[in-house]
Structure formats: structure tokens, C-alpha cells
Amino acid sequence: MRYSGWKVITEGLRGNLGWTRAWRDPAPKAEYDAIIIGGGGHGLATAYYLAKNHGMTNIAVLEKGYLGGGNVGRNTTIVRANYFLPGNSEFYSHSLKLWEGLEPELNYNVMHSQRGHIILFHSDGQRDAAARRGNAIVNQGDDAELLSVSQLKEMLPYLDYNQTRFPIYGGLIQRRAGTARHDAVAWGFARAADQRGVDLIQNCEVTGIDIENGRVTGVQTTRGPIRAKKVGMAVAGRSSQVAAKAGMRLPIESHILQAFVTEGLKPVIDHVVSYGMGHFYISQSDKGGLVFGGDIDMYASYAARGNLPMVEHVMEAGMTLMPMLARAKVLRSWGGIMDMTPDGSPIIDKTHIEGLFVDAGWNYGGFKATPASGWCFAHLMATGQSHDVARRFRLDRFRTGHVIDEEGTGSQHNLH
Ligand SMILES: Cc1cc2nc3c(=O)[nH]c(=O)nc-3n(C[C@H](O)[C@H](O)[C@H](O)COP(=O)(O)OP(=O)(O)OC[C@H]3O[C@@H](n4cnc5c(N)ncnc54)[C@H](O)[C@@H]3O)c2cc1C
């Protein structure tokens, strides 16, 4: 079934009786050409592009819970391509281009909104760094623009420009950046993959990875063993645990990132805004809630909920920047498990086990990567070669020293 505005109108007139299920609920087969572990954004996008770009349709996505129940449905929905370093910049540039065509591609309204993302700066040094980053982004072929304080005051009149500690000196905007409705992205990829014959199997936890003579042969699951010639891991915060089932130790620590949403308010914040002097960023959802977040909880954890000290830290940073926030009521907060790498950049690579591939280490920025991660991981799994824009996301870079330390935070990104 094709979705369209016309379909919504005609179904509305017919009592909405004609809608069909968005995807099937198949029983697992005994064997597939390829299995993706993890039905989050990355796993579903990988399955879709394996089918679409590489003609592989005898594949399954195995999800231990329900599709989209992980971080893809928990993030703060920011989509941008304003990275600085080679490795990241070409990859996220590719991703943003895929985002721009995603709705017609998937025939799904993911509510991609290019409302602009502004990073504020608060010192001369930060202005220099922002100018340098902006130049790198423009050289990459994407858009970036420095904004003066007077331009900012017109666009964001609600900020406190005269904070005594951190006065605002200006901002760096990427106008093509913005947000997308996060769970619609999972649903859109799921539906499109299913339509191409991919089996999406929910409530199917992978409990073991079968390896014979250095080659993957399948997986053990809570719904029985399934054989496969190729297995891709796309399990985000659970990457270390799933890789351990193949005897691997990944350079990843899992930490919690929290997010918050207020009651619905009239439109007030038209962009995504990041505070340059505190860990705080904010946007407004289409329902009117102010959606914001900050830093990770600093201890390693697999609990998908955070702790109070970070709540206080985020609220304080928010109110320093935007005193009006004090009058909004926070409705909900939640957390997701982040797979933090030492340099803050991801991994899309083969492993030393033939046929076993890893897509992990998305830290707190993997939502915007969803289409490109799926595209490149599918390319790797289908061809055995890294895609050009993901060539530097190697698993061995922490041994060889070719790290991609985007934020210049040193060897322990998770403790920045
Ligand atoms: C609060 C918060 C805010 C964020 N904000 C942003 C943002 O604004 N912009 C941005 O770009 N990124 C953001 N992120 C990061 C982004 O959400 C993640 O990097 C990205 O979603 C991870 O990829 P995924 O969607 O595939 O993960 P997930 O949705 O977590 O998918 C992994 C799936 O694997 C499944 N799984 C795990 N173990 C097994 C197993 N053994 N067997 C079968 N299945 C298994 C899980 O159940 C899960 O569904 C944020 C994250 C959080 C938590």
C-alpha cells in the first residue's frame, strides 16, 4: 500500500477500514543469507539498503524487544552534518543528503524539518574554533554560517545575552540541519524493508553467536537457532555484550544519556540551539514540548534511565542560557544506553571472524547517522569492502592511533 495525502482523505471518508499492517510478523526461518542483530534505526536501515542497493532479500532483523524500542525512539531527534574532521565530515554529509530524500524514498512521513542548528560561542577562542569548523564544513560542500550577536538577538530573543560568566559572542548555524520524528524513522525503514521481503523478527533475543573454524555460521536466539552466512551487529548500547558472545572485547563503554520534555507550549523555539559553555541543547517538538538534554551520566551502566545529579546539571545549564525555562513544567525524562568509544566516533567494520560485522560506537550522535550507517554497513556486508565515506571508522584505529577525536577530548571521550 502506498501512503499519500489522498489515501488519508479517502480512508477518512471510508471509516479508516482499509489500512493494512505496516509490516508482517513472520516466524524465523531456519537459515538466512544475512542476519542483522538489532531492530533499531541502524539495523533496520541496513536491512533496507541490503535489499534495495544490493538485491539481498533473504535476510532477517532480529530484535530482542519491539522495533524502535531502543535509542532510535529515545533520542532528541537532531539531524545535522556540522562535523569538523575528515572521517566524520564526509560520512555525515552523505547522511544529510540521504535524509533530504528519505521521505519519498521510504514513502513515509518522518517529519524531517530543516529548521537550522545553532551552536553558540562565548569567547574569542570559541569564535575562532567555530570559524574553523564552519570553513571545514563549507569545504566539505555543506552549509555553515557565522552569526553575529545582533543577528542572534533577532532569531533567538529569549536567550540571556549578558550572562556575567558566559556572555554570548555569536553562533555557528547550519541551516540544513534540524530534526526528524525519531520513531517514524524506525517505522519507515521497517515498513520499506518488509516490503522488499526482509523478515523483521521481534521478541527474538540473540543469546549466542555460532562460529566454526573462524567463520560465523549463525546465531542462537530465544526463538531457536538460526543459521546465516553473514551476521551484522547493530545493537547500540549493548554492543559490548553482544560482541562478547563472539569472544570479542570492543573498545566501548556503555553510559546513560538522559533527555527531557516539557508540557506543550506555543511555538517559541524555531531552531535547534546548543549552548557552547554548558552541556545543554534544546528544540521544540511539533506538539509544542521543549525537548532538551545535556551530558551523559558519568558512570558506566546498562540501566535505561538516568540519575538526579545530571538532571540538576542540565536544568542549571538550561536556565543559565534561557531563564524563561524556569517557568516551564517538565513532563517526562528518560534515558538511553550510549555505546561510547574512546574518540567519540563510530565503528563500521569487519571483525577478525569471517562473516561477522560490527556497526557500533555511535556515542550520543547516531540518530543523524541512521541512513548513512545503514547504507555503509549494507555496503560492507554485501561487498566485503568499506564504503568510501566510512573507510576511517575502523575497529583497529584505537590500536594504530588513527583516532577521529572530533571534540578534542583526549583518550576518554566518555569522561569529557
Ligand atoms: C537521550 C538521547 C538523546 C540522543 N539524542 C540524539 C540526537 O539528538 N541526535 C543524534 O544523532 N543522536 C542522538 N542520540 C543517539 C542515537 O539515538 C543513537 O546513537 C542511535 O539511535 C543508535 O542506533 P540505533 O537506532 O540502531 O539504536 P537502538 O534503537 O538502541 O537499536 C539497537 C537495538 O538492538 C537491540 N538489541 C540489543 N541487544 C540485542 C540482542 N542480544 N538481540 C537482539 N536485539 C538486541 C535493542 O533492543 C535495540 O532495539 C541520542 C540518544 C539518547 C539516548
Ligand as a Chemical Component Dictionary entry (heavy atoms), coordinates in Angstrom:
data_LIG
# 
_chem_comp.id                   LIG 
_chem_comp.type                 NON-POLYMER 
_chem_comp.pdbx_formal_charge   0 
_chem_comp.three_letter_code    LIG 
# 
loop_
_chem_comp_atom.comp_id 
_chem_comp_atom.atom_id 
_chem_comp_atom.alt_atom_id 
_chem_comp_atom.type_symbol 
_chem_comp_atom.charge 
_chem_comp_atom.model_Cartn_x 
_chem_comp_atom.model_Cartn_y 
_chem_comp_atom.model_Cartn_z 
_chem_comp_atom.pdbx_ordinal 
LIG C1  C1  C 0 18.578 10.724 25.284 1  
LIG C2  C2  C 0 19.267 10.545 23.962 2  
LIG C3  C3  C 0 19.380 11.617 23.097 3  
LIG C4  C4  C 0 20.005 11.455 21.869 4  
LIG N1  N1  N 0 19.994 12.488 21.001 5  
LIG C5  C5  C 0 20.488 12.339 19.742 6  
LIG C6  C6  C 0 20.336 13.367 18.797 7  
LIG O1  O1  O 0 19.706 14.400 19.061 8  
LIG N2  N2  N 0 20.885 13.190 17.565 9  
LIG C7  C7  C 0 21.571 12.067 17.246 10 
LIG O2  O2  O 0 22.088 11.978 16.137 11 
LIG N3  N3  N 0 21.673 11.027 18.120 12 
LIG C8  C8  C 0 21.139 11.127 19.354 13 
LIG N4  N4  N 0 21.206 10.084 20.251 14 
LIG C9  C9  C 0 21.930 8.863  19.873 15 
LIG C10 C10 C 0 21.109 7.907  18.998 16 
LIG O3  O3  O 0 19.812 7.760  19.489 17 
LIG C11 C11 C 0 21.819 6.547  18.927 18 
LIG O4  O4  O 0 23.189 6.727  18.620 19 
LIG C12 C12 C 0 21.225 5.638  17.848 20 
LIG O5  O5  O 0 19.832 5.600  17.971 21 
LIG C13 C13 C 0 21.809 4.233  17.991 22 
LIG O6  O6  O 0 21.469 3.387  16.919 23 
LIG P1  P1  P 0 20.120 2.514  16.843 24 
LIG O7  O7  O 0 18.999 3.416  16.474 25 
LIG O8  O8  O 0 20.324 1.401  15.917 26 
LIG O9  O9  O 0 19.994 2.003  18.345 27 
LIG P2  P2  P 0 18.815 1.266  19.093 28 
LIG O10 O10 O 0 17.492 1.842  18.734 29 
LIG O11 O11 O 0 19.181 1.223  20.533 30 
LIG O12 O12 O 0 18.875 -0.192 18.439 31 
LIG C14 C14 C 0 19.606 -1.285 18.945 32 
LIG C15 C15 C 0 18.624 -2.435 19.114 33 
LIG O13 O13 O 0 19.346 -3.625 19.395 34 
LIG C16 C16 C 0 18.505 -4.416 20.210 35 
LIG N5  N5  N 0 19.306 -5.466 20.861 36 
LIG C17 C17 C 0 20.257 -5.313 21.818 37 
LIG N6  N6  N 0 20.774 -6.496 22.169 38 
LIG C18 C18 C 0 20.142 -7.430 21.398 39 
LIG C19 C19 C 0 20.227 -8.843 21.302 40 
LIG N7  N7  N 0 21.074 -9.556 22.068 41 
LIG N8  N8  N 0 19.419 -9.486 20.412 42 
LIG C20 C20 C 0 18.554 -8.785 19.629 43 
LIG N9  N9  N 0 18.434 -7.453 19.693 44 
LIG C21 C21 C 0 19.212 -6.776 20.565 45 
LIG C22 C22 C 0 17.911 -3.421 21.186 46 
LIG O14 O14 O 0 16.740 -3.918 21.814 47 
LIG C23 C23 C 0 17.655 -2.228 20.277 48 
LIG O15 O15 O 0 16.320 -2.170 19.791 49 
LIG C24 C24 C 0 20.581 10.206 21.499 50 
LIG C25 C25 C 0 20.449 9.121  22.369 51 
LIG C26 C26 C 0 19.767 9.272  23.578 52 
LIG C27 C27 C 0 19.587 8.088  24.476 53 
# 
loop_
_chem_comp_bond.comp_id 
_chem_comp_bond.atom_id_1 
_chem_comp_bond.atom_id_2 
_chem_comp_bond.value_order 
_chem_comp_bond.pdbx_ordinal 
LIG C1  C2  SING 1  
LIG C2  C3  SING 2  
LIG C2  C26 DOUB 3  
LIG C3  C4  DOUB 4  
LIG C4  N1  SING 5  
LIG C4  C24 SING 6  
LIG N1  C5  DOUB 7  
LIG C5  C6  SING 8  
LIG C5  C8  SING 9  
LIG C6  O1  DOUB 10 
LIG C6  N2  SING 11 
LIG N2  C7  SING 12 
LIG C7  O2  DOUB 13 
LIG C7  N3  SING 14 
LIG N3  C8  DOUB 15 
LIG C8  N4  SING 16 
LIG N4  C9  SING 17 
LIG N4  C24 SING 18 
LIG C9  C10 SING 19 
LIG C10 O3  SING 20 
LIG C10 C11 SING 21 
LIG C11 O4  SING 22 
LIG C11 C12 SING 23 
LIG C12 O5  SING 24 
LIG C12 C13 SING 25 
LIG C13 O6  SING 26 
LIG O6  P1  SING 27 
LIG P1  O7  DOUB 28 
LIG P1  O8  SING 29 
LIG P1  O9  SING 30 
LIG O9  P2  SING 31 
LIG P2  O10 DOUB 32 
LIG P2  O11 SING 33 
LIG P2  O12 SING 34 
LIG O12 C14 SING 35 
LIG C14 C15 SING 36 
LIG C15 O13 SING 37 
LIG C15 C23 SING 38 
LIG O13 C16 SING 39 
LIG C16 N5  SING 40 
LIG C16 C22 SING 41 
LIG N5  C17 SING 42 
LIG N5  C21 SING 43 
LIG C17 N6  DOUB 44 
LIG N6  C18 SING 45 
LIG C18 C19 SING 46 
LIG C18 C21 DOUB 47 
LIG C19 N7  SING 48 
LIG C19 N8  DOUB 49 
LIG N8  C20 SING 50 
LIG C20 N9  DOUB 51 
LIG N9  C21 SING 52 
LIG C22 O14 SING 53 
LIG C22 C23 SING 54 
LIG C23 O15 SING 55 
LIG C24 C25 DOUB 56 
LIG C25 C26 SING 57 
LIG C26 C27 SING 58 
# 
